[in-house]
């Protein structure tokens, strides 16, 4: 049996760079700038996943899961601590997309209802939103951004009325480093009784994210990005007092109990959104990743990520022909830029030849925002706390050499 990762005691007030790099061998010979895509899991997370898979091969999946029953149950407390809520408000899923779709599917929408979104809305959210609205006769309306690119809360208030049933917010967009004013938007939405669904896919793990402090009703997120967990893991947080307004449809014997020949009862907590089958190894890895982040301290992570991203932005801004495209008054760990007369994919490939990992963000993933700004594609770099300042400078020099 693999012992659970013990990282509940903070490592230091500031992140010990040597220690986290030793935990992340993949960052030693590569400048890894894609934590907004799929980050590098630390050794404790890898050990959890691989160790449990080995145990399943030894005694079978059910017995192996039973051995870790207490750790799996404690995972609700760990994720609740990470997301500022109660353990009963946490559900585990297999991705941020699954979390978001399950939540959206449970929102009661009908003819004439309105859904408001930000211009930073992600394509993976917009498609099911538009499809659902077309099916039920509702409308989806993006709220304009202000000159700084942030959601304009005044414009949001002007569009709110009793027909608005849902406000879909993106905390940090997929194509840049802005951080939307979630708390202010949620407060305004609640004044007309609308539910607030927050996509925190790009913020969980790099910024403090709290269901209570942000005042939203639902948070969705993934393990594979800034949290540094395994792929195929997600989390859903649902405020206890809005569960009664939701109508989850995709339930099985995990989310409910068959109480009689024609009777059943649904769970009264967020686990009503979970399904019976899941990867136990990956869930243990996700819990381990959350423990690791909590041990480092979210304020320390936020500061370290902001430092690396700020250094990268400042360096790129000095390179002739390079334009940094980030918006917002407090940019976070995503750094977006374009290189004059060079396609984004060519920039990515040239950097990959020098063992520098970045990715490309294209218009269909953030169509409202990219169309408004006249952009077709961007290079996206996302340095985490395990990247050294020297590696940032190496990346800037590589872009300058294109």
Buried (B, 14 or more C-beta within 10 A) or exposed (E): EBEBBEBEEEBEEEBEBEBBBBBBEBBEEBBBBBBBBBBBBBBBBBBBBEBBBEBBEEEEBEEBBEBBEEBBEBBBEBBBBBBBBBBBBBBBBBBBBBBBBBBBBBBEBEEEBBBBBBBBBBBBBBEBBBEBBEEEEBBBEBBBBBEEBBBBBEEBBEBBEEEBBBBBBBBBBBBBBBBBBBBBBBBBBBEBEBBBBBBBBBBBBBBBBBBEEBBBBBBBBBBBBBBBBBBBBBBBBBBBEBBEBBEBEEBEEBBBEEEEEEEEEBBEBBBBBBBEEBBBBBBBBBBBBBBBBBBBBBEBBBEBBBBBBBBBBEBBEEBEEBEBBBBBEEBBBBBBBBBEEBBBEBBBEBBEEEEBBBBBBBBEBBBBBBEBBEBEBBBBBBBBBBBBEEBBBBBBEBBBEB
